[in-house]
């Protein structure tokens, strides 16, 4: 099933239920097996719940590689339009998978893109957008929020865009000035197509990411 207008995905633990189950039906339950291969095998690994280690592992799995660059090379226009097209591309083919247990399961974006249908939860969505932003040389940050009684835990990718780029994003998605979910020029890549504000809990951690030396600009 194709995505509706939902890009608000959860969940990072046994108490972390989805805000909205979108981007299609759940896929084969065995996709995320407890017997996950070691990282060097195919990019899958269990993520530590410790903050510094989680940050390191998230950055590792969101490092752009040939598949990310090839995907972005297939889009036309400025880096803002390329990122907008990547956002819409994922919205049209993502399958949501409800994970159980108390650990996140990371997969390197490069391996994730090799799946017949990209699938996962908000962690994987945020890693994909972070990888695309890094490849396009956007400053990007990852915001992880805690669960409470009303909302589940969540992970969200945000890019820093200058005023001209924000205007270009608004034109790309056909929305009025100020309608995209921004805070001090940070655009949240979340909430549907076009992006929209989602309800989240208290901020647990924010990871600021700059393009690595071995990442190229498109």
FENURUR-V402566 format. One record per helix or strand of 3 or more residues. SS is the DSSP state (H for helix, E for strand). FROM is the first residue (numbers start at 1). TO is the last residue. Records with the same first field share a line. If there is no record, write none. Layout:
SS=FROM-TO + FROM-TO
This chain:
H=29-31 + 39-42 + 51-61 + 66-73 + 79-91 + 109-112 + 122-135 + 163-173
E=44-47 + 104-107 + 140-145 + 154-160 + 186-189 + 203-209
